[in-house]
Amino acid sequence: MTIATLKNIDVRDAVMHQLDWDPAVDASAIGVVAKDGAVTLTGYIDSYAGKLAAERAAKRVRGVRGVANDIEVRLKLDRTDADITADIVRALELHSTIPDTVQAAVHRGYVTLTGQADWMYQKHDAERAVRHIRGVHGVLNYITIAPRVVERDVRHRIVEALHRNANLDARHIKVIVNGDRAILTGSVGTWQQRETAERAAADAPGIRGVDDRIVVEPEMSPAGELDEEIC
């Protein structure tokens, strides 16, 4: 076997172990393929939340630079769109952070969120509130952010927020603010850090969207191999 093939096998096995380890994932029917840092998840699971949890678990594995989530959501018991809609309405009402202007439509288990919110975190909260509902196959989030005046020092505030975060090494991240959009470039060591940086930028006042161009580059040892902890 070539070195590249062995690395692919190592990454695949590490992802499979991570899926088995994660209590939010039923990995019994999930398959994993890895090639040159790109991981493809296949098979099926019984909830959309579980599908997303599997993707997050794979992204936490060192050496993974991209994930294609082809897992299919298969319910043990079918639910009608009316049942799902009723649960969604209750879920949105229970979350005080989600404004009344947010609406949901359900078609064959797929949820479309529309309306307007004042902050990016409200848009994300709405999606999180509905994706755990039994019977949901997927979520399309078309909620728009109400126009706000972008503060003059918003770029500086984003940079400060990135460097304050204990879960993020922001030394190689650059921030550009263009109108109401933040553009992130540079590199980090894991997908988790990339998503942490994106969330931090999205929470800045007046920012309506984040263009995340950060590249995931796992840290290498002097010998050129991926760093591994020895316990």
PyMOL commands that set and color helices and strands:
alter all, ss='L'
color gray80, all
select helices_A, chain A and resi 3-21+27-29+48-59+81-94+120-131+154-164+170-172+191-202
alter helices_A, ss='H'
color red, helices_A
select strands_A, chain A and resi 30-35+38-45+66-69+72-73+103-107+110-114+116-117+138-141+144-145+173-178+181-188+209-212+215-216
alter strands_A, ss='S'
color yellow, strands_A
deselect
rebuild
show_as cartoon
